[in-house]
Structures are given as C-alpha cells and as structure tokens.
Amino acid sequence: MTKSKFSGLADLHRDRTNEEPEAEALVSATPPPAPVSARQGRARGKSSSGEYQKTTILLHSDVYHAVQTKLLSTNRGKAVADKKDMSDVVNDLLRAWSKKADV
C-alpha cells in the first residue's frame, strides 16, 4: 500500500505530540490575554456605516472639478475630522432641497 502525500505530516504531528507533553501544559497554564478593546484601530468610515447608502450620481465634469478644487482649498490646514468631501456637500444640498420641497 502506498502512503498518501500527507502521511509525513501526520507522522510529524504524532511525533511532536508524543515528545512535548510538558510544553502543551505550559501553554495551557498561561493566563488568557486581556480582552481587546472594540475601539482599537481606525474609526469606521462612511462606506462601512449603516447610516449611509451607497449611490452613484452623474455630474458634469466642470461642476465636479470646480467642487473638488473648492474642497481642496477650503480643507487645507483643517483636521481630518473637520474636512468635507464631495459626499458631504451632496448630502447637505439634498437635505436642504428635501426640506424645501416638503414646504
């Protein structure tokens, strides 16, 4: 009978478990690591937030470039949290339009 290509791995695993029982006891005797805070890492962005809906809009190129230029100049020197992007501008304009249309 021929051995499978994984039989060497099984033999190696068997040898390790037979030779190092005290190492396994040391590993299980160590205390578990402290729980990791849920707020570690980067803050969630708009794309992963449930408060935002992804959508696609078509803008004239001249409008798009004018708004991007204006955003770059107004955002210069501001903290990341205070900077506006295109979606903020569109959201603000649509919210104002929606309120105006309801009246």
N, C-alpha and C positions, 0 to 999 in steps of 0.2 A: 504494500500500500504506500502511495506517495504522500508526503507531507504537504499540507497547504502552505501557501506563501506567508501566512500569518502564524504558523505554528512556532516560529522562532520568537515572535513577540509574546506568545502565550508562555513559552518556556522561560523567557526573561522575566516576565511578571511573576511567575511561580517561584523562581529563584530569589527574586527580591523580597517577596513576602515571607519566605522561609528564613532568610538571613537577617532581616532587620525588624524583628518584632518590637524591640525597645525604642526604635526611632518612631514607630507609629504611636507608642504610648506617650512619648514626649510631645508629639504633635497634638494629641487629644487632651493632654494635661494643660496646655497653654490656654489662657483665657481668650474668649472670643474678642475680636476687635470692637472698638467703640462704634456705636451706630453713626452712620454718616448723615450729616445734616442734609435735608432736602433742598436747601438753598445754595448748595455749592455749585460753582461753575457759572456759566453765563446766564443772564436773565433770558426768559423766553421771549422770542421775537413775535412780531405780528403774525407771521406765517404759521406759527405753531399755537397761536392763541385761539381759543374758541369764540372770542368776541369779534373776530374779523372774518369776512367772507372773501375768498379769492375771486377776482373777476378780471376780465380783460376789457380795456377800452381802446378806442382808436382816436388819436389826436392828430391834428395837423402837425407836420414837422416843425413849422415855425413856432407854433404855440408850445410844443414840447421843449424845444431848445431855449425859448425865452424863459420858460418857467424853471428849467434846470439851471440856467445862468443866474436867475434871480435867487434861487435857493442856495446856490454855491456862495453868492456874495453875502446873503443875509445870515447864513450859517457859519461863516468864517469866524473863528475865535470862540464859538459857543461850546458849551459842554455837550457831550454826546446825547444826554437825556433831553437837552433843550433844542436840538436840531430838528427841523421839519424836513420831511421828504415829500415826494410827489403824492403819495397816498394820503398824507395828512392834508395837503391842500385840496385834493379832490374830495376827500371826506368832509372837510369843513364847508366847501362850496355846495355840495349836495345836501348836507344837513340844513344849511341856510335856505336853499331853494325849496326843500321839502316843507320846512316850517312856513315859508312864504306862500307856497301853493295851497296849504291847508286853510289859510285865512279867507 
